[in-house]
């Protein structure tokens, strides 16, 4: 089954392809002619994911579903920040998109006086699948996944969470984003140290994607996509 993923982020595409496996061909936005990306201005991960999925499905060929995710880091000591602005946390007004390192530095500065026991955090991910097939709504209902209409489109939502803590300095050369600072519960290594195989089995995106994959497998088994 072919899927259009509403991202140009090669790291995200790599994770999605690894998690979904060979039975799915995940195509990124670089393969689709479009003038600009959708503006991610919703206040929740679910809202942004749904908005991107609906935007992307209108760019896709008629035999494809669209998939979009929104994800980020929530730090308890910062009242859930950086949250939905995780990728733009260190961005100055009207300035360029910050690098991962700039975001990491800002986060560490914000937590400078927070002791280890209060540096709890979690990665959140919501994956939205958009299409017009009535089977999407049927399968989502059977799986207990939230599903709603957005104009002409049906959107199913699959969520995943990974609990952990924030270190005082980055460790590891792998991953991206806040991975060098985040140690998941049950591990002593950061996402950037654990390696792709481990991360892709326990991450927030992996957990959301496992739910999304179950929906997509069910749709595919019925010979229906959109």
N, C-alpha and C positions, 0 to 999 in steps of 0.2 A: 504494500500500500504506500502510495506517495502522500507526503504531508508537507505543507508549506509552513515553516516555522517563522514567526514574525520577529526575526533577529538577524543582525549581521555580525554578532559576536561569535567569533570562531570557537571560543572556549565553551560557550553555551551549546553551540551546534555539536561540538565534539561530545559533550556530556549526553545530550539528547540521543545522538546516534549510538553511543555506547550502551545506554540504558535500554533503548528500544530494540536494538538488535537488527539482524540482517533482513528480517521480514518487512522492515519499514525503510523507505527511502526519504530521508529528511532533507528538504531543500530550503536554503536560507534566502533572505531577501535579496542578496547579491545576484541571484539568478532571475529576479523578477524586475522588469523596468518600472520604476516608481520615482516620483520627483522628490519626495521627502518622507521621513518617518512620521508616524502618528505621535502627537503630543501626549505624554504620559502625565496627565494632570488630575487623575482621580485620587481621592484621599486614602484608598485602600489597595492592597495588592490584588484582590479579586476584581476591583473596578478597573484597574489598569490592564490586567490580563485579558478581561473580557473585551475592553475597548480595542486592544491591539489585535485580538483574534478576529473580531468582526471586520476591522479595517483590512486585515490580511486576506481573509477569505474572499473578499471582493476583487483581489488581485490574482487569485488562483484560477487555474483551469477548472472546468465544471466537474471533473472527476476527482477533485482533491478537497480534503478537509484542511482547515488552517488551525494551527496550534500556536499559542502564545503563552509566555510565562511572565510573571512579575515576582521578584524575590528581593529579599533584603535582610539586613541584620537589625534585630531589636535588642537593645541593651537596657536592662532593668534600671541601672543606676542613672540612666539618661532618659527615663520615662518613655522608653520604647524607641528613642532615636538611635540611629539615623532613619530607620523605617523605610518608607516608600521613596525617600530621597537618598538611599544608600549609595547609589552610583554617582550621585551629584553632591555628596555631603560637603565636600570642600570647595564647591564651585562658588566663585565670586559673581556678583550680579553682572549679568550680560557677558561674563567671561567664558573662556573655553571649558569644555568638559574636563574635570580634574582627572589626574592619573590615579591608579590604585594606590600608589605610594602616598600621594597627597591626602587621599581619604584616610589611609591608615594613620598618618601623622596627626591629622585633626582628631581622630578618635582617641588616640593615645593621649593627646593633650587634654581632651575633655575628661578623661578618666585618670588623670595624673594623681589625684588625691584619693582615689577610690581603692580601698584595700582588696586583696585577692578574693576574700570570701563574699564580697559584694559585686564582683565583676561578672555575674551571671548574664547570659545572653542566649539568643536563639536565632537561627536562620529560619526564615519563613519563605515558602514558595507556593504560589497558586498557578496552576496550569489551566488555561481555558482552551476548549476545543469548540470550534464554530463550524456550522454547516446548515444546510436546509433539510437534510434527511430526517424524517420523523423518527427513524430508528435511533438517532442520537438521544432524543428525549426519552424514548422507551428504555434504552440501555442504562442511561443515567439514573432514571427512577429505580430500576432494579438494583443498581449498585449503591443507592442511597446518596448519590452525588447531587449537589445543587444544580438545577438546570432552569433556564429562563429564556424568554424570547427577547431579542433586541432587534426591533424592526422585522425584517424578513428572515432573520437568522435565529437559529437555536444555539445556545451557548451552555456547555456543561463545564463545571468547575471541579478541579481536583487539587486538594491542598496537602502540603507536607511540612513538617517541622523537625528541626534538629536542635536539641538543647545542648548548651555548652558554656564555656567561659572565655573571657578575653585576657590574654597575657599582657605583660608589661612591655614586651618588645617582640618584634616579628621573628618567626622561626620557620625555616624551610624555603625551598626554591620552587616548589610546584604550585599548582592551582592558580587562582586569580582573586581579585577583590580583597576581601578581608581574611582570606584563607590563612595567611601566615600568623594571624593573631588569634584564631579561633580553635579552641580545643574542645571536641565534642565529648559529651558525657560518656564515661567508660573507657576513655583513651587518655594517654599522656602526650600524644603527638598532635600537632596542628593539622588542619586539612592540607596545608602545604607540604607537610612531611609524610602524610599517610600514603600518598600515591593514589593514582586515579582509580584503581580497582577497588580499594577500600572505600574511598570517598564516594564513588558511584554506587556503593551498596548501602550507605548509611545517610547520605546527605538529604537535606530538605527537598532538593530537586529530584533525587532518586525516589524518595517516598511519594512525592506528588506524581512523578512520572509512572510509578508502578500502578497507581490507581488509574491514570490516564491510559496506560497501555492495556489494562483490562477492558476499559471501555472500547478502545480502538480494535482490540482483538475480537470483541463481541460483535462489533459492527462489521468487521471484515469477514467473520465467519458466516454472516448472513448475506454476503455478497453485495453489500450496500456501502457506499461512502457518503456522498452528499445527497 
